[in-house]
Amino acid sequence: MKPTITIEYCPKCGWMLRSTYMAQELLTTFTDEIRGVTLIPSEIGGSFLISVDDTLVFDRKDEKRFPEIKELKQLIRDHVSPDKDLGHSDRK
């Protein structure tokens, strides 16, 4: 079964638009590799977590920042399709 990506965000912080943008980018990049992206409004203030199934791949509080799209795609790729070439997103 294909993995599901979950983005849990703080709605009080106004991070819904950021979450939907990231979801769109992931759905476009990983069309054949993932089941979907789920957005979950968090009840915890300041929360912004990205998981693949039950594996946390990014926590804004731990990193003290948001992921860049290029970085996020690489993190997700490493979990869902390690051999996938991300084209310009893989180049430095």
N, C-alpha and C positions, 0 to 999 in steps of 0.2 A: 504494500500500500504506500502511496506517495505521502511524504511528510506535509504537515500543515505548519505554516509560520504564524506565530502570534505576536502581535504588537500591543502591549499594554501601556497605556498613556494616561497622563493626568489631564482630565478635561478642565479642571479649574485653572491649570497653567496655560490653557489655550493651545495644547499640542495636538489637537485632532487633525488639523490641516497638515502638519508635519507627518503625522502617522499615515494619513491617506496618500500623501505623496510617496512615502517610502513603500507603502503597499503596492501602489501603481507600478513603481519601478521594479519591484520584486516579481510581480505578476507578469510584467512584460519580459523580463530577463529569464525567468524560470518557468515559462508556460508549460513545458512538457515534463518538468521535474518535480513540481509541487502540486498538492491537492488544492491549496488555496492559502489565502492570508486572512486571519481573523483579527479584527480590531476590538480591543476590550478597554472600556473606560475604567481606570483604576480608582479604587476608593482610598488609595494611599497618595497623599499629596507629593508632587515632585517625581512620581514614578514614571519611568520610561524603560520598559523591558522588551527585549526581542528574543524569542525562543523558536527553536525548531522542534516540534513535538514537545517533549518535556525537558529539552536541553536548552538552558539559558546561554545565549551567544553574545548578548550585549546588555549591560546595565548602566544607564546614564549616571546613577549615583556613584558606582564604583569607578567609572572612567572620568567622571566630572566634566562630561561633554556629551554631545550627540555624535553618532557615527556619520562620517561622510558617506555619500551614496556608494562611491567606489569601494570603500572599506566594508560597508554592509553587504554589498554583493559578493565580495570575496569571502566574508564570514559565512554567509548562507551557502555559497557554492561549496565551501570546504565540508559542509554537512550533508548537502543534498546530492551533489554531483561533482566530486573532487577532480574529475578529469575534464570538466567543462572549461572551454576557453572563453574568457570574458572579453576578448578583443582588447579594445583600448582601455578597459577597466583593469586589465592585468599589467599594462605597461606603466613604467614609472615616468 
